[in-house]
Amino acid sequence: MNHKLEAGEAAPAFHLPDDQGKTLSLENFAGKKLVLYFYPKDDTSGCTKEAIAFDGLKQEFAASGASILGVSPDSVASHVKFKTKHKLDLALGSDETKAMLETYGVWVEKSMYGRKYMGVERTTFLIGPDGKIVKIWRKVKVPGHAEAVLAEAKAMG
């Protein structure tokens, strides 16, 4: 997809299976703030730290009126194992088809040790109660990120 989403645009609709056997959609979060974070892979070092950071601030996000949803191309079974292992209590959506990842522009060509491959660019979207994108963090560095997103969610009022 060539179009890169920007703040102020409507967040694209989505439908994903979650780790509870339900379907998650943007409509589930209508009227609420949504922290939508995309991460590369369950149970890897950075992704685990990021999930634990968001999970640890879940009550504060809730107090600011924000829900949290993590999305990766991992399977539902992988999400269940990941959440159980790290005692996580946040929603994880599975996008094995990568359709949502592509729509949100986070399925990109990456490079490691000179090898090019397709993967998830760690990105977080803060979506307002009206369904519009308030802020986007691209190429996220994990330390301090969840706190920065929380500060922005609180600042929205």
C-alpha positions in Angstrom: 0.0 0.0 0.0 1.4 3.4 -1.0 -0.6 5.7 1.2 0.9 6.3 4.6 -1.7 7.0 7.2 -1.5 10.4 8.9 -2.9 11.9 12.1 -6.3 13.4 11.5 -7.4 10.6 9.1 -10.1 8.1 9.9 -8.6 4.8 11.2 -9.2 2.0 8.8 -11.7 -0.6 9.8 -10.5 -4.0 10.7 -11.8 -7.5 11.8 -9.3 -9.8 13.6 -9.6 -12.9 15.7 -8.4 -12.4 19.2 -6.9 -14.7 21.8 -10.4 -15.2 23.4 -11.9 -16.7 20.2 -13.9 -13.5 19.5 -13.6 -11.1 16.6 -12.2 -7.7 17.3 -13.2 -4.7 15.1 -12.7 -1.0 15.2 -16.4 -0.7 16.0 -15.8 -2.5 19.4 -13.9 0.6 20.4 -16.3 3.2 19.1 -16.6 6.1 21.5 -13.4 5.2 23.3 -9.7 6.0 22.8 -7.8 3.1 21.4 -4.1 2.5 21.7 -3.4 0.2 18.7 0.1 -1.1 18.7 1.7 -3.3 16.1 4.6 -5.5 17.0 6.7 -8.1 15.1 6.6 -11.3 17.0 5.2 -12.9 20.2 7.8 -13.8 22.9 10.8 -12.0 21.5 12.8 -9.7 23.7 11.5 -6.2 22.5 8.0 -7.4 21.9 7.8 -9.0 25.4 9.1 -5.8 27.0 6.6 -3.7 25.1 3.6 -5.9 26.0 4.6 -6.0 29.7 5.0 -2.2 29.7 1.5 -1.6 28.2 0.0 -4.3 30.4 1.6 -2.7 33.5 -0.1 0.6 32.7 -3.4 -0.9 31.7 -5.3 0.6 34.7 -3.9 4.0 34.0 -4.9 3.7 30.3 -8.4 2.6 31.4 -8.6 5.6 33.8 -7.9 7.9 30.8 -10.6 6.2 28.8 -8.3 4.2 26.6 -8.3 0.6 25.5 -5.2 -1.2 24.4 -4.9 -3.6 21.4 -1.7 -5.3 20.3 -1.6 -6.8 16.8 1.0 -9.1 15.2 1.0 -11.7 12.4 1.3 -14.4 15.0 -1.5 -17.0 15.3 -4.2 -17.0 17.9 -2.5 -20.0 19.6 0.8 -18.1 19.7 -1.0 -15.1 21.4 -2.6 -17.4 24.0 0.8 -19.0 24.9 2.5 -15.5 25.0 -0.2 -14.1 27.3 -0.1 -17.1 29.6 3.7 -17.2 29.9 3.9 -13.5 30.8 0.6 -13.2 32.6 -0.6 -10.5 30.3 -4.1 -9.1 30.5 -4.4 -7.1 27.3 -6.2 -7.8 24.0 -4.1 -9.3 21.2 -5.3 -9.5 17.6 -4.0 -12.1 15.1 -3.4 -10.8 11.6 -2.0 -13.9 9.9 -3.2 -12.7 6.5 -1.3 -9.4 7.1 -4.3 -7.5 5.5 -4.6 -5.1 8.5 -0.8 -4.8 8.7 -0.7 -3.7 5.1 -3.7 -1.3 5.5 -2.1 0.4 8.4 1.3 0.6 6.5 3.3 -1.4 9.0 4.1 -4.5 6.9 7.3 -3.2 5.3 10.6 -4.3 3.8 13.2 -4.6 6.5 16.9 -5.3 6.4 19.1 -7.3 8.8 22.7 -8.2 8.2 22.2 -7.2 4.5 19.3 -9.5 4.1 16.0 -8.0 3.0 12.7 -9.4 4.2 9.1 -8.4 5.0 8.2 -7.7 8.6 6.2 -5.5 11.0 7.6 -2.1 11.7 6.9 -1.5 15.4 4.3 1.3 15.3 1.6 2.6 17.6 -1.5 4.5 16.7 -3.6 6.5 19.2 -7.1 6.6 17.9 -9.7 9.0 19.3 -13.3 8.2 20.3 -14.4 9.6 16.9 -12.4 6.9 15.1 -9.8 9.4 13.9 -6.0 8.9 14.3 -4.7 11.4 16.9 -1.0 10.4 16.9 1.3 7.9 15.3 4.6 6.6 16.7 6.7 4.9 13.9 9.8 2.8 14.3 9.1 2.6 18.1 11.9 2.1 20.6 10.5 0.2 23.5 12.0 1.9 26.6 9.6 4.6 27.8 7.2 4.2 24.9 4.2 3.0 26.8 4.6 5.9 29.2 4.8 8.4 26.3 1.6 6.9 24.8 -0.1 7.1 28.2 0.8 10.8 28.6 -0.7 11.5 25.1 -3.9 9.6 25.9 -4.2 11.6 29.2 -3.6 14.9 27.4 -6.5 14.2 25.1 -8.8 14.7 28.1 
